[in-house]
Amino acid sequence: MLRHPRDWQSLLYLLALPALVVWLWRYGIHWWLYLPMLFLTLGISVVHHNHSHLKIWRSRGLNRATDLWLTLLQGHPGFVFHATHNANHHRYHHGPQDAARTYRFGGDHNHLAGYLLHPLQATWALYPLFGQWLLRLRRRAPGAFRYCIWQYLLVVGLWLGLALLDWQKWLLLVLLPQLHGLHWLLATNYLQHAHADGHSKTDFARNFEGTLNPLLFNIGLHTAHHQQGRAHWSTLPALHAQVRHQVHPRLNCGGLLPYMFTTFVLGLLLPRYRSRPLMPSNKIT
């Protein structure tokens, strides 16, 4: 029933995260399990993203069930990807019409403050798109609109139920991990696009080629993903190899964490480690 056999890894993450939450809720919080749980929130964000591009199952019913399961795990409904990611980010590729383009907020920059602020700025810019998309959906497809609202109600119901059971455990094991996953989901846009060229057909995204890719569904290979949004995540290494030589060398990086340390920490102290823009200043809008 899986669309692609490699999605056993997606299913593993979908089961492992709630299993860890239940175990920690029952037996107490231990850092050696809490940290892997936080990492799994990143994986769930990527699974949610991938599922919005290419559904995991061949069965419509199983895909609907997975939609709801991901909504509960991440604390926000999957339809937001259609309104802001597929119809916006993948349509405009970090260009001037992309609502969450990094250079929209204070100019073309790539530093620690910009990285930390970007999730808040992107949320402010993208939420109007949610509302507009829902209003159009209500007029054109009332049934689909009700399905989207139902997802929100499920999240609120889960939160209220768990908070009534134990608000402290709900905060530490549910809400904060979900916010952690959402932060990375939005902040990744900054990591992948800050100081890239939003007007270029090949240099609009940064690629991370490090060891985290297999654990996070090759999300670091971003140029290939943008160019072939419906390609399965397991095919991205091969697709990246085909386009890598077309991308500016500064946009093909090694590991994500070394990049962040070099750019955001060493860059504060030593000018030679600071990121440099690829987009001409007269094209920043």
C-alpha positions as CSV (number, residue, x, y, z in Angstrom):
1,M,0.0,0.0,0.0
2,L,3.0,2.3,0.3
3,R,3.7,4.5,-2.7
4,H,7.4,3.9,-2.2
5,P,9.1,1.2,-0.2
6,R,11.5,3.6,1.5
7,D,8.6,5.2,3.4
8,W,9.0,2.5,6.0
9,Q,11.3,5.1,7.5
10,S,8.5,7.7,7.5
11,L,6.2,5.2,9.3
12,L,8.9,4.4,11.8
13,Y,9.1,8.1,12.8
14,L,5.3,8.4,12.9
15,L,5.2,5.6,15.5
16,A,8.4,6.3,17.4
17,L,7.5,9.9,18.4
18,P,4.2,9.1,20.1
19,A,5.7,6.0,21.7
20,L,8.4,8.1,23.3
21,V,5.9,10.7,24.5
22,V,3.8,8.0,26.1
23,W,6.8,6.3,27.8
24,L,8.1,9.6,29.2
25,W,4.6,10.6,30.3
26,R,4.3,7.4,32.3
27,Y,7.8,6.8,33.6
28,G,9.2,10.3,33.9
29,I,11.4,12.6,31.8
30,H,14.9,11.4,31.1
31,W,17.3,13.5,28.9
32,W,18.6,10.4,27.1
33,L,15.1,9.9,25.7
34,Y,13.9,13.5,25.7
35,L,16.6,14.6,23.2
36,P,15.8,11.8,20.7
37,M,12.2,12.8,21.0
38,L,13.1,16.4,20.1
39,F,15.0,15.1,17.1
40,L,12.0,13.1,16.0
41,T,10.0,16.3,16.0
42,L,12.3,17.5,13.2
43,G,11.7,14.2,11.3
44,I,8.0,14.5,11.7
45,S,8.1,18.1,10.2
46,V,9.9,16.7,7.2
47,V,7.5,13.8,6.9
48,H,4.6,16.2,7.0
49,H,6.3,18.3,4.3
50,N,7.0,15.3,2.1
51,H,3.4,14.0,2.6
52,S,2.1,17.3,1.3
53,H,4.1,16.9,-1.9
54,L,3.6,13.2,-2.5
55,K,1.2,11.2,-0.4
56,I,2.7,8.2,1.4
57,W,-0.1,5.8,0.5
58,R,-1.8,4.7,-2.6
59,S,-5.1,4.5,-0.6
60,R,-7.0,7.8,-0.2
61,G,-8.4,6.6,3.2
62,L,-4.9,5.8,4.5
63,N,-3.7,9.2,3.3
64,R,-6.5,10.9,5.1
65,A,-5.8,9.0,8.3
66,T,-2.1,10.0,7.9
67,D,-3.1,13.6,7.4
68,L,-4.9,13.6,10.8
69,W,-2.1,11.7,12.5
70,L,0.5,14.2,11.4
71,T,-1.8,17.0,12.4
72,L,-2.0,15.7,15.9
73,L,1.8,15.0,16.1
74,Q,2.9,18.3,14.9
75,G,0.1,20.5,16.3
76,H,-0.9,22.1,13.0
77,P,-2.9,20.9,10.0
78,G,-1.3,19.7,6.9
79,F,-3.4,22.0,4.6
80,V,-1.1,24.9,5.5
81,F,1.5,23.4,3.2
82,H,-0.8,23.7,0.3
83,A,-1.6,27.4,1.0
84,T,1.9,28.7,1.8
85,H,4.5,26.1,0.7
86,N,3.3,24.5,-2.5
87,A,1.3,27.4,-3.8
88,N,3.8,30.1,-2.7
89,H,7.3,28.9,-2.0
90,H,7.5,26.3,-4.6
91,R,5.8,28.5,-7.1
92,Y,8.1,31.5,-6.7
93,H,11.4,29.8,-5.6
94,H,12.4,32.5,-3.1
95,G,11.7,35.2,-5.7
96,P,10.2,38.6,-5.2
97,Q,6.7,37.2,-5.0
98,D,7.5,34.6,-2.4
99,A,5.7,35.8,0.8
100,A,8.4,34.3,3.1
101,R,11.5,35.3,1.1
102,T,14.3,35.9,3.6
103,Y,15.3,39.3,2.1
104,R,11.8,40.6,2.7
105,F,12.6,41.2,6.3
106,G,15.2,43.8,6.8
107,G,17.2,43.3,3.6
108,D,19.4,40.5,2.2
109,H,21.2,39.1,5.3
110,N,22.4,35.8,6.7
111,H,23.3,36.0,10.4
112,L,22.2,34.7,13.7
113,A,19.6,37.4,14.5
114,G,18.0,36.9,11.1
115,Y,17.9,33.1,11.6
116,L,16.3,33.5,15.1
117,L,13.7,36.0,13.9
118,H,12.8,34.4,10.7
119,P,10.2,31.9,12.1
120,L,8.3,34.8,13.7
121,Q,8.5,37.0,10.6
122,A,7.5,34.1,8.3
123,T,4.5,33.3,10.5
124,W,3.3,36.9,10.3
125,A,3.7,36.9,6.6
126,L,2.1,33.5,5.9
127,Y,-0.9,33.5,8.2
128,P,-2.9,35.9,5.9
129,L,-2.4,33.3,3.1
130,F,-3.9,30.6,5.3
131,G,-7.0,32.8,5.9
132,Q,-7.4,33.7,2.2
133,W,-7.0,30.1,1.2
134,L,-9.6,28.9,3.7
135,L,-12.1,31.5,2.6
136,R,-11.7,30.5,-1.0
137,L,-12.1,26.8,0.0
138,R,-15.2,27.6,1.9
139,R,-16.9,29.0,-1.2
140,R,-15.6,26.4,-3.6
141,A,-15.5,23.2,-1.6
142,P,-17.5,23.4,1.7
143,G,-16.7,19.7,2.5
144,A,-13.0,20.2,2.2
145,F,-13.3,23.4,4.3
146,R,-15.0,21.4,7.1
147,Y,-12.2,18.8,6.9
148,C,-9.6,21.5,7.4
149,I,-11.5,23.0,10.4
150,W,-11.9,19.5,11.8
151,Q,-8.1,19.2,11.9
152,Y,-7.8,22.3,14.0
153,L,-10.5,21.0,16.3
154,L,-8.6,17.8,16.8
155,V,-5.5,19.6,17.8
156,V,-7.3,21.8,20.3
157,G,-9.2,18.8,21.7
158,L,-5.9,16.8,22.2
159,W,-4.3,19.8,23.9
160,L,-7.2,20.4,26.2
161,G,-7.5,16.7,27.1
162,L,-3.8,16.2,27.9
163,A,-3.6,19.6,29.7
164,L,-6.4,18.5,32.0
165,L,-4.7,15.2,32.7
166,D,-1.4,16.9,33.6
167,W,-0.6,20.4,32.3
168,Q,3.1,20.2,33.2
169,K,3.6,17.0,31.2
170,W,1.5,18.4,28.4
171,L,3.7,21.5,28.3
172,L,7.1,19.6,28.4
173,L,6.1,16.5,26.3
174,V,3.6,17.9,23.8
175,L,3.5,21.6,23.3
176,L,7.2,22.5,23.6
177,P,8.3,19.7,21.3
178,Q,5.7,20.7,18.8
179,L,6.9,24.3,18.9
180,H,10.5,23.0,18.5
181,G,9.5,21.1,15.4
182,L,7.6,24.1,14.0
183,H,10.6,26.4,14.7
184,W,12.9,24.2,12.6
185,L,10.3,23.9,9.9
186,L,10.2,27.6,9.4
187,A,13.9,28.4,10.3
188,T,15.0,25.8,7.7
189,N,13.7,28.3,5.0
190,Y,16.3,30.8,6.3
191,L,19.1,28.2,6.3
192,Q,18.3,27.1,2.8
193,H,17.8,30.4,1.2
194,A,19.4,33.3,3.0
195,H,22.0,35.0,0.7
196,A,20.9,32.9,-2.2
197,D,19.8,34.6,-5.4
198,G,16.0,34.7,-5.6
199,H,16.2,35.8,-9.3
200,S,18.3,32.8,-10.4
201,K,16.9,29.6,-11.9
202,T,19.7,27.6,-10.1
203,D,21.1,29.6,-7.3
204,F,18.0,30.3,-5.3
205,A,18.7,27.6,-2.7
206,R,21.5,26.2,-0.5
207,N,22.2,22.5,-0.3
208,F,23.5,20.6,2.7
209,E,25.3,17.4,1.8
210,G,26.2,16.2,5.3
211,T,25.4,13.0,7.3
212,L,22.0,14.3,8.6
213,N,20.4,13.9,5.2
214,P,19.5,10.1,5.5
215,L,18.0,10.8,9.0
216,L,16.0,13.8,7.8
217,F,14.8,12.4,4.5
218,N,17.3,14.2,2.3
219,I,15.8,17.6,3.1
220,G,19.2,19.3,2.7
221,L,19.2,18.6,-1.0
222,H,17.0,21.6,-1.7
223,T,17.7,22.7,-5.3
224,A,16.7,19.3,-6.6
225,H,13.6,19.2,-4.4
226,H,12.5,22.6,-5.7
227,Q,13.0,21.7,-9.3
228,Q,11.1,18.4,-8.9
229,G,8.7,18.9,-6.0
230,R,6.8,15.6,-6.5
231,A,10.0,13.5,-6.7
232,H,10.2,11.0,-3.8
233,W,12.7,12.1,-1.1
234,S,14.7,8.9,-1.6
235,T,15.6,9.9,-5.2
236,L,17.0,13.4,-4.2
237,P,20.6,12.3,-4.0
238,A,20.6,11.2,-7.6
239,L,18.7,14.3,-8.7
240,H,21.1,16.5,-6.7
241,A,24.1,14.9,-8.4
242,Q,22.6,15.9,-11.8
243,V,22.2,19.6,-11.0
244,R,25.0,20.1,-8.5
245,H,27.5,21.5,-11.0
246,Q,24.9,24.1,-12.1
247,V,24.7,25.6,-8.6
248,H,27.1,28.3,-7.3
249,P,29.8,26.5,-5.3
250,R,29.1,28.6,-2.2
251,L,25.6,27.1,-2.1
252,N,26.8,23.5,-2.0
253,C,27.7,23.1,1.7
254,G,28.8,20.2,3.9
255,G,27.0,19.5,7.1
256,L,24.2,21.6,8.5
257,L,25.6,22.0,12.0
258,P,29.2,23.0,10.8
259,Y,27.6,25.5,8.5
260,M,25.5,27.0,11.3
261,F,28.5,27.2,13.6
262,T,30.7,28.8,11.0
263,T,28.2,31.3,9.7
264,F,26.3,32.3,12.9
265,V,29.1,32.0,15.5
266,L,32.5,32.4,13.9
267,G,31.0,34.9,11.5
268,L,30.2,37.2,14.5
269,L,33.9,37.2,15.4
270,L,35.8,36.8,12.1
271,P,34.8,38.6,8.9
272,R,36.2,35.9,6.7
273,Y,33.6,33.4,7.9
274,R,30.7,35.7,7.2
275,S,28.2,34.8,4.5
276,R,28.2,36.9,1.3
277,P,25.1,37.6,-0.8
278,L,24.8,36.2,-4.3
279,M,21.9,38.5,-5.3
280,P,22.7,41.9,-6.7
281,S,21.6,44.7,-4.3
282,N,19.5,46.4,-7.0
283,K,17.3,43.3,-7.2
284,I,16.3,43.1,-3.5
285,T,12.6,43.8,-3.2
